[in-house]
Amino acid sequence: NNLIRKLNYMKFPPEFVSVTYGAGGSNQNATVDLIKRLYAETKIDIAAHLTLVNSSILDVKDLIKLYASLGIKKIVALRGDPPGGLDKPYEAYIDGFQRTSDLIKEIKNLNTFKVYIAGYPEIHPESLNKEYDINTLKSKVDAGGDTIITQFFFDNQFFYNFLETLKNKNINIPVVPGIVPIVNYSSIEKFANKCGTKIPNLISKKFLNANESSIKNNDLCINIAVNQIVALLENGIKEFHLYSLNRIQLIEKIWITAINNY
């Protein structure tokens, strides 16, 4: 109820909100229930996540059909995290889709969804090398992916290099940068280490030297996110995917501040 109230009171609502599965593909029923409520009780478009984790092909097909029946028109198609956690090796579900590209093909076969796919400016931690990583991304594009949403990053140069690499590989679909606010530095640091994202020394030093109030009041968090977004805006980037961490008011404040500073 609190989440829905906050979304409905946003002065600058987003184009859509994406709704994730729980960690390791858990809480799928709760995810569907939340999507139903968001669709019914807000005016904001919904992008539902779909993963391969712990789901048979038949179950995923049924979920795709359910989303279509609810009026959902956007899907974020992901492999998903290993059920045992990010530090465990991924194993495909025996009765499920073996590759994300197979899932995307099925989504496109069943309905006219807009499909968002994941891209990694700093390379997926399980990829053998950059070429392997880009080829995996290209397979998802060729399967029908419409827009790339990136893993979060803090050094914009990785994103610009990523765009150049995609251009050289003739991958020409839109790319939306993923931005995460550093609300809790230690938590983000742990997650960044697991997903292959580097935190620049400059940002680490800012948190190390910050006074308690600037961290508690999210002043430093807002400042870092705003500076990153403004720099991207100044380089022609017009769309952003902000990882809200369920902090809707914080995300709106970051966005409004960035626009005012641009």
RAGIBEL-V67620 format. One record per helix or strand of 2 or more residues. SS is the DSSP state (2 for helix, 1 for strand). FROM is the first residue (numbers start at 1). LEN is the number of residues. Records with the same first field share a line. If there is no record, write none. Layout:
SS=FROM-LEN + FROM-LEN
//
This chain:
2=2-7 + 23-3 + 28-14 + 57-14 + 100-11 + 130-14 + 156-13 + 185-11 + 201-9 + 212-5 + 219-16 + 248-14
1=16-4 + 45-6 + 74-4 + 114-6 + 147-6 + 174-7 + 240-4
//
